[in-house]
Amino acid sequence: MSKRIFVLIAYMICVNFVFAQNLYFVNRTKHKIIEIKVGQQLSIKHNGYLGQNEFVKQTVTDITDSSITLGIDPEIFGPLKKIVENNPKYVYRKILIKDITAFRRITTARQLLKSALILGNIAGTYILLSNLYKNNSYTITQTFLISAGVGVGTTILINALLPENPKYKMADGWEVLHTLPKQSF
């Protein structure tokens, strides 16, 4: 039984990689092409069900001719479906390509750099606080305020250096294609 499931999963993964489509955001006036593949993280602002603006940041799991799917369908989790549906980490959206108003591709290098900066921030804050506690020159309240200020300040700085909000707006001349344009820029 487990062999059958393993073969089925391997087959589905192979079919997904062979038949997976790419999406190209093209701006002809700026001579830019941004390629989106299944497995990359994407930050999208789009028109929701009732026409309101919605924002989602998630991994691309499927690309079709008319839509892009972000996240994993909660139905595959079976009995854990209710837990997954309410968790913001497991956002699942199927967005029509025509409803996208802004986007940003978030590369793996950007994610790794952000994680490294956060880890460096944690280590630096720990060293700073341990030195403050050893010196006993500050009260507990002052030490708490210093640590909170360092934490909030570095978080704001990291988010300013590496923002994840959608950068490119469709109104600025971006269009979505499923194949690369034949003409060169």
Secondary structure, DSSP 4 states (H G I P E B T S, - for coil): -HHHHHHHHHHHHHHHHHH---EEEEETTTTEEEEE-TT-EEEEEEE-TTS-EEEEEEEEEEE-SSEEEES--GGGGGGGHHHHHT-GGG--EEEEGGGEEEEEEE-HHHHHHHHHHHHHHHHHHHHHHHHHHHHT-S-HHHHHHHHHHHHHHHHHHHHHHS--S--EEGGGTEEEESS--SS--
